């Protein structure tokens, strides 16, 4: 009994310590708490001092990065863009690789990069059917992202009609899931190499995001040679037949597109345009409810990539530098305000 009391005291003490740390960091947010990795970031274009924050959500320590543009004026409401990284990645790296901090400085929106739940060296998102420990332990990532948005709205002057979410890979799946549960809070989303659902393994049923309550403009990107989330659906490349049985089976990309086209009640036949020396096909499904639309970028021979981003220190080595996901995503967001 005495040992149990000591254990409870220790747990409560740790909770108080972490809560205090989170509170202090929150109070210092507008004082530009500096990323401890600035030396590493200085070699990448668009690097800057971002704000690191902690919070307790569902008895778990969670974290996120915030980039406030240098021209931010608390007297004017600005858009908010939530950006969700891929599995095994983190918000800080995604802020570099996505080029969205550069867009934030150019366009004046606040960019926030939540970190997925940490398990060992991996950070991932519970997108409902994927991925990893976050999914298996049913981590409340939807609630965490909602809390990050609400906290950011308290700390900064955010235009509540211009809140957006974008994600890559597992972060794109999480974007779909969050949008399906909080469509009424969002003006638009961007999904890069993601899916609306799939089968967790050979032994589980199909899981698809629930029907959103509101129409929502959506832009989708996917490469035809994506080896992790195949364009035509199925499993990622896998050498071990037995191990493959435990990997998720993704829906084809066209089913993700159809999900949003049908939900928004857009025209079933898209307007089609081919760009970038015939490397990219754009399908635009228009006339949706409340002027919603779905735009689908197919990158021919494209792999699993945030196309045109700074994945390499020298962006000229990017095999897809003929388009810029960051530019296209922001142009799409800028055209959509919550009605």
C-alpha positions in Angstrom: 0.0 0.0 0.0 2.8 2.4 0.9 4.5 1.7 -2.5 1.3 2.5 -4.3 1.1 5.8 -2.5 4.6 6.7 -3.4 4.0 5.7 -7.0 0.9 7.9 -7.1 2.8 10.8 -5.6 5.6 10.4 -8.3 3.0 10.3 -11.1 1.2 13.4 -9.8 4.6 15.3 -9.4 5.6 14.5 -13.0 2.2 15.6 -14.2 2.7 19.0 -12.4 6.2 19.4 -13.8 5.1 18.8 -17.4 2.1 21.0 -17.0 4.3 23.8 -15.7 6.7 23.4 -18.6 3.9 23.5 -21.1 2.5 26.6 -19.4 5.8 28.4 -19.4 6.4 27.6 -23.1 2.9 28.8 -23.9 3.6 32.1 -22.1 6.8 32.5 -24.0 5.3 31.7 -27.4 5.1 35.3 -28.5 8.6 35.9 -27.4 9.9 33.6 -30.1 11.3 30.7 -28.2 14.1 29.6 -30.5 14.4 26.2 -32.2 17.5 24.4 -30.7 18.3 23.2 -34.3 19.0 26.6 -36.0 22.5 25.6 -36.9 21.2 22.6 -38.9 18.4 24.7 -40.4 20.6 27.4 -41.6 21.8 25.3 -44.5 18.2 25.2 -45.9 16.4 28.0 -47.8 13.6 29.5 -45.7 14.9 28.4 -42.3 14.0 30.6 -39.4 13.5 30.7 -35.6 10.3 28.7 -35.0 8.4 28.3 -31.7 8.3 24.9 -30.0 5.4 24.2 -27.7 4.3 21.4 -25.4 0.8 20.5 -24.2 -0.7 17.6 -22.3 -3.5 15.9 -24.2 -5.2 12.8 -22.9 -2.4 12.3 -20.4 0.2 12.3 -23.1 2.9 15.0 -23.7 2.4 16.4 -27.2 4.3 19.0 -29.1 4.2 21.3 -32.2 6.1 24.0 -34.0 4.7 27.4 -34.9 6.1 29.7 -37.6 4.9 33.3 -37.3 5.7 35.4 -40.4 8.0 38.3 -39.7 5.3 40.8 -40.9 2.7 39.5 -38.5 0.5 42.3 -37.0 -1.7 41.3 -34.0 -4.2 43.9 -35.2 -5.0 42.0 -38.4 -6.5 38.5 -38.6 -4.4 36.1 -40.6 -5.0 32.6 -42.1 -3.8 29.5 -40.2 -2.3 26.5 -42.0 -1.9 23.2 -40.1 0.8 20.9 -41.7 1.0 17.2 -40.9 4.2 15.3 -41.5 4.7 11.8 -42.8 5.2 8.6 -40.7 8.6 8.5 -39.0 9.1 12.2 -39.7 8.5 15.3 -37.5 7.0 18.7 -37.7 10.4 20.5 -37.7 11.7 18.6 -40.7 8.4 19.0 -42.5 8.7 22.7 -42.1 11.9 22.6 -44.0 11.0 20.0 -46.7 7.5 21.4 -47.5 8.7 25.0 -48.2 5.6 26.2 -46.3 7.6 28.5 -44.1 8.8 30.3 -47.2 5.2 30.7 -48.3 4.2 31.9 -44.8 6.8 34.7 -45.1 5.6 35.6 -48.6 1.9 35.4 -47.9 1.5 36.3 -44.2 -0.2 33.2 -42.8 0.8 31.4 -39.6 2.1 27.8 -40.2 1.8 25.2 -37.5 3.5 21.8 -37.6 2.2 19.3 -35.0 4.3 16.3 -34.1 2.7 12.9 -34.3 2.7 10.7 -31.2 6.2 9.4 -30.4 7.0 5.7 -30.0 10.7 5.1 -29.8 12.2 6.8 -32.9 8.9 7.0 -34.8 6.3 9.7 -34.9 3.0 8.8 -36.6 -0.7 9.6 -36.8 -3.8 7.6 -36.0 -5.6 8.0 -39.3 -8.1 5.3 -38.5 -6.5 2.5 -40.5 -2.9 3.6 -40.5 -0.2 3.9 -39.2 1.9 2.1 -36.6 1.6 2.3 -32.8 -0.5 5.6 -33.0 -3.2 3.7 -34.8 -2.9 0.5 -32.8 -3.1 2.3 -29.5 -6.0 4.5 -30.8 -4.2 7.8 -30.0 -6.5 10.8 -30.1 -4.8 12.7 -32.9 -8.0 14.3 -34.0 -8.5 15.8 -30.6 -4.9 16.9 -30.4 -5.0 18.7 -33.7 -8.2 20.4 -32.7 -6.5 21.5 -29.4 -3.6 22.9 -31.3 -5.9 25.0 -33.5 -7.8 26.3 -30.5 -4.6 27.2 -28.6 -3.2 29.0 -31.7 -6.5 30.9 -32.0 -6.1 32.1 -28.4 -2.4 33.1 -28.9 -2.8 34.9 -32.3 -5.3 36.8 -34.3 -6.5 34.1 -36.6 -9.1 34.5 -39.3 -11.6 31.7 -38.3 -12.9 31.6 -41.9 -9.4 30.8 -43.3 -8.2 27.7 -41.4 -6.6 25.0 -43.6 -5.0 21.6 -43.1 -2.4 20.0 -45.4 -0.5 16.7 -45.0 1.9 14.3 -46.7 1.6 10.5 -46.6 0.5 9.4 -43.1 -0.1 13.1 -42.5 -2.3 13.3 -45.6 -4.4 10.4 -44.3 -4.7 12.3 -41.0 -5.7 15.4 -42.9 -8.5 13.4 -44.5 -9.6 12.0 -41.1 -9.5 15.4 -39.3 -11.4 17.1 -42.1 -14.1 14.4 -42.1 -14.7 15.1 -38.4 -14.2 18.8 -38.3 -15.2 20.0 -41.8 -17.2 22.8 -40.2 -14.0 24.4 -38.9 -12.1 24.3 -42.2 -12.0 26.4 -45.4 -10.1 23.7 -47.5 -7.6 20.9 -47.2 -4.6 19.6 -49.3 -3.7 15.9 -49.4 -0.4 14.7 -50.8 0.1 11.0 -51.3 -2.6 9.9 -48.9 -5.8 7.9 -48.8 -9.3 8.1 -47.3 -9.2 4.5 -46.1 -8.1 1.0 -46.4 -7.7 -2.4 -44.7 -5.4 -2.4 -41.7 -4.3 -6.0 -42.5 -5.6 -9.2 -44.0 -7.4 -9.9 -40.8 -9.4 -6.6 -40.5 -12.3 -5.0 -42.3 -12.2 -2.0 -44.6 -12.1 1.3 -42.8 -13.0 4.6 -44.5 -13.3 8.1 -43.0 -16.8 9.1 -41.9 -19.0 11.4 -44.0 -18.2 15.0 -43.2 -20.9 17.3 -42.0 -20.1 20.1 -44.5 -18.8 20.4 -48.1 -15.1 21.1 -48.3 -12.8 22.2 -51.1 -10.0 19.6 -51.5 -6.8 19.4 -53.6 -5.1 16.0 -54.0 -1.7 15.1 -55.4 -0.4 11.6 -56.1 2.4 10.1 -58.2 1.7 7.1 -60.5 4.9 5.3 -59.3 4.3 5.8 -55.6 5.8 2.7 -54.0 4.5 3.3 -50.4 0.9 4.3 -51.1 0.3 2.8 -54.6 -1.7 4.9 -57.1 -3.8 1.9 -58.0 -4.2 0.8 -54.4 -2.9 -2.2 -52.5 0.1 -2.6 -50.3 3.5 -0.9 -50.4 6.4 -2.9 -51.8 7.3 -5.7 -49.4 9.9 -8.5 -49.6 8.6 -10.7 -46.8 5.3 -12.4 -47.7 4.3 -13.2 -44.1 5.2 -9.7 -43.0 3.2 -8.2 -45.9 0.0 -9.7 -44.5 0.2 -7.3 -41.6 0.7 -4.2 -43.8 -2.3 -1.9 -44.6 -4.0 -2.2 -48.0 -4.7 1.2 -49.4 -7.7 2.2 -51.5 -6.9 3.4 -55.0 -6.3 7.1 -55.3 -9.4 7.5 -57.6 -11.6 6.3 -54.7 -10.3 9.0 -52.5 -11.0 11.5 -55.3 -14.5 10.1 -55.7 -15.2 10.2 -52.0 -14.7 14.0 -51.9 -16.3 14.6 -55.4 -19.5 12.8 -54.3 -19.5 14.4 -50.9 -19.2 17.9 -52.3 -21.8 17.0 -55.1 -19.4 18.3 -57.7 -19.8 17.6 -61.5 -18.7 14.0 -62.1 -16.8 14.9 -65.3 -13.7 17.0 -64.6 -12.1 19.8 -66.6 -8.7 18.4 -67.7 -5.5 20.2 -68.2 -2.0 18.8 -68.9 1.1 20.8 -67.8 4.8 20.6 -67.0 5.8 19.1 -70.4 3.0 16.5 -70.1 4.3 15.3 -66.7 1.2 16.4 -64.7 -2.5 15.9 -65.4 -4.9 18.2 -63.5 -8.5 17.2 -63.1 -10.8 19.8 -61.7 -14.2 18.7 -60.5 -16.3 21.9 -60.1 -19.8 23.2 -59.2 -19.9 21.6 -55.8 -22.1 22.7 -52.9 -21.1 26.2 -51.6 -18.7 26.6 -54.5 -16.6 23.6 -53.3 -14.4 21.8 -55.8 -12.0 18.9 -55.9 -8.7 19.3 -57.8 -6.6 16.2 -58.5 -3.0 16.5 -59.6 -1.6 13.2 -61.1 2.2 13.3 -61.4 3.1 10.8 -64.1 6.0 8.6 -63.0 6.0 10.5 -59.7 7.1 8.7 -56.5 6.3 9.2 -52.9 7.2 12.9 -52.6 6.1 16.4 -51.6 6.6 17.5 -55.2 9.0 20.4 -55.7 9.8 20.6 -52.0 13.2 21.1 -50.3 13.8 17.4 -49.6 17.4 17.9 -50.7 19.5 20.9 -49.7 20.0 21.6 -53.4 16.5 21.9 -54.8 17.8 21.7 -58.3 18.4 18.0 -57.6 14.6 17.5 -56.9 13.3 15.2 -59.7 9.9 16.9 -59.6 11.1 20.6 -59.5 8.8 21.3 -62.5 5.9 21.9 -60.0 5.8 23.4 -56.5 3.3 21.7 -54.2 3.7 24.6 -51.7 2.9 27.2 -54.4 -0.1 25.2 -55.7 -1.5 24.4 -52.3 -1.3 28.0 -51.1 -2.9 29.3 -54.3 -5.8 26.8 -53.8 -6.2 27.8 -50.1 -6.1 31.5 -51.0 -9.1 30.9 -53.3 -11.2 29.4 -50.6 -12.8 30.9 -47.5 -15.2 29.1 -45.3 -18.8 30.1 -46.1 
